[in-house]
Amino acid sequence: MIPPETQRVLDFLASTLAYPHLPAEVRRLQTHASWLFIASPFVYKMKKPVNFGFLDFSTLEKRREDCKREVVLNRRLAVGVYLDVLPVCDTSAGLRLIEGGPPVEWLVLMREMDQEGFLSHRLRHGHVTRETIDAIAACLREFYRTQPPLPASEAALACRRVAGFVQDNFTCARRFIGQSVSLAALAAIERFSTVFENHHRELLASRAADGWIRDCHGDLHCEHIHLSGAGVQIYDCIEFNTEFRHIDIACDLAFLAMDLDFYDRPDLAHHLVDDFSNALEDSSLERLMNFHKCYRACVRGKVESLHSAGDTVPEDERAASLALARRYFQLALRYAIGGSRPSVWVFMGRVASGKSTLAEAVSRETGWRVESSDCLRKNLAGVPLNERGTAAERALLYSKKMTQRVYDGLLDAAMQETAKGHSII
């Protein structure tokens, strides 16, 4: 339920008359934590009065301080985008975007960026190449270079906090079992994360000693990267929780690599990680990727799940967020049981032993394609899938020649799918 004083501000900002430049229209969008008012050529961002534990905007003063931090921190990677922090004041003439009365809300003023330039849009339309990723990587390398390593004690503490972040994700995700993630999938993801942490404590701790823990972006996914003639702009970093930003650069980079996988470009994800590993001479970077990408996919699944549960979210938007959350948790499961490289899963056994049932269950949870030898065999012989066939057809179905054709077909399917960077059952 939106508080009346908040609703009053929302109604004010929905009007074109609220803005000094009198835009032709105002469009309102929302995330789990903010409302955005697009009044071209500007965007006005208003924090929701919420407290999720990891994020606390529950008071006016907290929202004001967060707006100020957002502008300062995001100017590091988004030059000319974050313009100011503005008060919404209660004046004798009503609410106004000018000083002249007590502030009742605070806004971040941003310059609008064209939709075609966002990396997410470019990926959806097939306009991203290795050169695109190289430009983004160069921008990030320079950014990380300018961020000094955290002091040893702080860096060590930041490394130890990762396990807590991972567990917090699972705690939140359990609220959405049966909606955006299954109990079995979440259990498998949690087991993978716990086992990795237990088996790689020394590696994770060494990252602090080696200076890889820095003040990073913290939310480095494709919707936060914009490309234009002016270069690469990376905006909307984590400003509300310093602990989420003081992380290993491997964890920061994993967010982008995970999102490239999400957009079905594992080739670009591998290129990004290989580029960083070589350029920074970071030999342990790739060993950490599955763990961090799994964590980041869970973060996105959690965020989309939380958004779907918002009181003011329209039904179509709620359904879209749940669908996205399911896909992100599905991706997390793939990292947990299959890693980042494509693999071939073979289920074999006696007749009626449950091979197909198990294969279909794994496919539902992961999204991996199933290539069934029974289906392929009948397709090659021209026998309908739901029929046994005549005695002569059955003899053909299980002849040595047909069996070889089936195995060749299965191998071809596996080769084609893995060449695309996909696993297959």
N, C-alpha and C positions, 0 to 999 in steps of 0.2 A: 504494500500500500504506500503510495507516494504521500508524504506529509503535505498539508495544505500550503505551507510557505514555499515548499519546493515546487509544487504545482503552479503556484503564482508566477515564479520565475520562468518555468518552462513555457507557460502560456505567453509571457512577455517576449521571450526569445523566439517564439514561433512566428512572430509578426515581423514583416519587413520594416515596419516603422521603428523597430527597436534599434536599428543600426544606423550610424551616421551617414553611411554611403548609400542608403536606401536601395538595397539589392532588389532585383526583379522578383526573386523568390527565395524562400528559406526551406531547406530540406533537413529533417532531423533523423539522425541515426543514433544507435546506442550499442554499447558493449556491456559487459557485466558490471563495469565500474564507472562508466561515463556516458554522457550524452554529447553528441556532436551536432552543431548547427552550422550547416554549410550555407553561407551567404556570400557567394562568389564576389570578389576573388579571395575571400577570407573564410576561415573556419574558427568557430568559437567552441571551446571545449569546456564542459561543466562536469565536475565530479559528482557522482551520486553519493548521497549521505548514507554510506554503507560501511559495515565492518565485517570483513571476511576472516579476521585473524591475521592473515598474512598481509592484509591491506586494511587501513583504518582511515576512512574519510568521514567519520561520524560527527565531527563538529566543524563549524565554519572556520575556526582558526586552523584546524588540521588541513582543511581543503585549501586554504590560502597558502600555507607553507608548502604544501605539495605542489601547487601551481608554480610557485617560485622555483622550487627544485626542478620541476619538469623543464622549465625554460632554460635554466642554466645548464643542466646536464645534456639536454638534447642539442644544444648549440655546438657540442663537440663534433657531431657527425652530420648535422643538418643545418648547413649555413644558410641564413636568410629565411628560414622557415618559421622559427619560433620568435615572434615579434614582441610580445608583452604579456603582462598579467593585468587584467582589467577587473574593476569592481562593478557589480550590479548594485546601484544605490537606490534606497527608498527615499525619494524626494517629495516635496509638496505636490508635484505634478504627477506622481506615480513612479514606477520603476524606470530608471534611466541608466545608460552605459556611460555616465559621467559622474564625477565626484560632486557632491552637493547634498548628501544625506548619508545616513549610516549604511555601510555595505551589508547586503543581505546574502550575497553570493560572490564567488570569485571565478573568473574565467581565464583560460589560456587562449591568447589570440595567435593564430597561425596563418601563414600564407597557404592558400589552396594549391594542391599539386594535381596535375592532370591525371586522370585514371589510366590512360594508356601507358604511362611511364612506370607504373608499379610492377615490380617483378612478378607478382602473382598474376596480373593481367597478361603480361608478356608470356609467361609460361602456359597459360590457358590457350593462348593463340599461337603458340609455337614460334615465338620470336626471341628465344634465348639460346645463345651459342656459348661455346667455351670462352670466346672473347668477352662476352658479357660477364661471365663468372670471374674471369681474370681481372676485369675492372673493379668488381666488387671486392675481390680478394686483395687487390693492391690497396684499396681504401681501408680495409680492415687491418691489414698488416701495419700500415702507417699509424692507425689509431692505437693498436696494441703497443706499438713501439713507443708512443708518447705517454702511455700509462705506466708509471713505475710499478715494479713488483711491490706487493704489500709487505710490510715488515714481517720478519720471520714468524713471530708469535701470532700475528693476525692471520697470516697465510695458513699456518698450521690449523688454526681454529676454523678457518673457512673450509678447509678440506674435510674436517671432521663433521662440519654442518651438513655436508651433502647427503649423508645417510638420513639425517632428520628430514631434509626436504623431500627425499624420495618416499619416506614413510608417510609424511604428511599428505602427499599426493594420493597414496593408497587409502588413507583414512577418509579423505574427501570422496574419492572415487567409489567407495563402498556404498555411499548414499544412492548411487546411480546403477547399482547392479540390477540387471534385468531391463534397464532402459538404454544405456549407452555402452555397457560392457557386461559380459557374462561372469559369473562367479569363477568358472574354470579358467577363463582367460586372465582375469585379474590375479588369480592364485599363481598361474604360471609366470606372469610378469614379475610378481613380487618375489617368487623363488629365485628367478634369474638374477634380479637386482641384489638380493641378499647374498647369494652364493658368490657373485662377482665381487662385491665389497669385501666379503670375508677372505677370498682367495687373493685379492690384489691390494691389501692394506698398505703394503710397502710401496707399491707403485703409486697409489693415490697420494701417500704422504710425501713421496719424493718430488711430486709436482710442486709442492710448496717450497721445498728446499732449492729447487731448480729455478724458481722465480716466475712460474707460469700463472700464479694467482694475482689477478689485477682487477682494477675497477673497469668492468666490461660493460656491454650494452644490456645483456640480460634477457632480451626478448627478440632475438634476431631471427624473425621468420620473414617469409617472402612479402607479406603485406606491409612490412615496415621498411622496405627498400625501394627507392625510386631512382629511375635513370632518365636523364634528359641531356640536352646539349650542355647544360651547366655541370654535368658530371653525376656522380653517385651521391644520393642523399639517403641517410639511414636515420630514421626518426623513431619516436615513441619507445625510448629505452625505459627500463624499470627505474622509476624515481621514488616509488613509495616504500621500498624496502631495500636498504643498502646491502643487506646480506645476500639478496638475490643477484646483486650486481658484482659483488666481490667474490669472483669465481675463477676457476681455471679457464683459460682461453679455449681449451678443448671443449668445455661444457658450453661456452658461448657459441663457438663455431658449429657444434653438433646440432644446435637449433636450426641453423640454415641448412645443413646437410640433411637433416631429417625432413625438413619441409620440401627440399628438392626431391627426395624419395616420395613424399606424399603427392607431389605433382607428377609422379611417374617419370622422373628424370634421374634415375640412379647413376647414370653415366656422368652427369654434372656434379652429383654429390661426391662421387669418387674422385673426380678431377679436382674439386675444391679441397678435399682432404689431402690428396697427394701433393697439390700445390703448396699448401701450408706446411706439410710435413717436410718437404724438401727445402722450401725457402727459409724456414725457421730452424732447420736442422733438428727437428723435434721427433726423435725416433720412436717415442712412446705414444704419439698422438693417435695413430690408427688403432692401437690396442685398446684405447679408451672409448672409441667411437660408438660401438654397440651399446655400451652401458649408458653413455650420455644421450645418445639418440633415443634410446628406450625411455629414459627419464623425460626428455623433452616432448616426446609424443604423448606421454601421460599428462604432462602439463597442459598441452593443447586439448587433450580429451577432457581434462578436468575443467578448463576454462569454458569450453563450449557447453559442457554439461551444466555448469553453473549459470551460464547465460540462458539456457533453455528453461531453467527453473525460476527465472525472474518474474515477478508479479505483473510487470507491465509489458512483457514481450508478446507481440501478436502471435497467433497460433501458427501461421505459416513460417514465421521466423523461428519459433520454438522447434518446429519439426526439422527445419534446416540445420539448426544448431545441434540437435540430437544426432542427425545423420552425419554431420562432420565429426562429432565426438566419437561415434562408433568407428569411423574410418581411422581416426587417430589412435584409438585403443587397439584396433586391428593391426595397425602398423607397429605399435609397441610390442604386440605379441610376436609379430614376425621377427623383430630384432631379438626377442627373448629366446625363441626356439630355433631360429634359422640364421641369425646374423644379418649382415649387410650385403653379403655376396649371394648371388643366386645359387640355389641348390635343388637337387632332384630327390623327392621323397617317394620311396617305393614301398607299397603295402602288398604283401604276398602271404599266401597261406592256403589251407585246404578250402574246398568248396563249402560255402555257407558258414565260413568262420568269422564273418563280420568285416571283411576287408573294405567293401564298398561303404558300409555304414561308418566306419572309422574315417575313411578318406573324405567322405562328404562332411563329417563333423569338423575335421581339421580345415577343410576348404571354407566352411561357413565362418569359422573363427578368424581365418587369415586372409581370405580373399584369393588364395592361390587356385589356379585352374586345375581341374581334375581331368586326366586323360585315362579313360577306362579301357582295359584290354578287351573286355566283353563287348562294350559298345563299338569299339573300333573293328573288332572281328566281324560283327554282324553288319556293320556299314560296308565293309569291304566285300562281303558276300551278298549284299543286297537283301538281307533278311531283316524284317521289321524288329525293332528292339524288344517289343512285347510278345514276340512269337518264338517258339522253340525251333521252328523250321521242320521240313520233311526229313526223313531218314537220310536221303541223299544230300540234302543241304547240311545236315549235321556232320556228315562224313567229310564234306568239304570244309566246314568251319574249323574242324580240329585236325586237318591234314598238316603234315610237316611244312608244306609250301605256304599254307595260309598262316601257320604259326610264325614262320619267318617274316612274312609280310607284316603281321601284327607287331612283332618286335621291332622291325625296321621303322614302322609308323610311330611307335612310341618313342623311339630314339630320335626321330626327326622332330617330333613335337617338343621333346626335352631340349634339343639343340636350339630350336627356334625361340623357345620361351626364355631360356637362360641367356641367349644372345641379347635379348631385350633387357636383361637385368632382373628378370622375374624368376621366382621359384615355381616349381610345378609338382603336382602329385600324379 
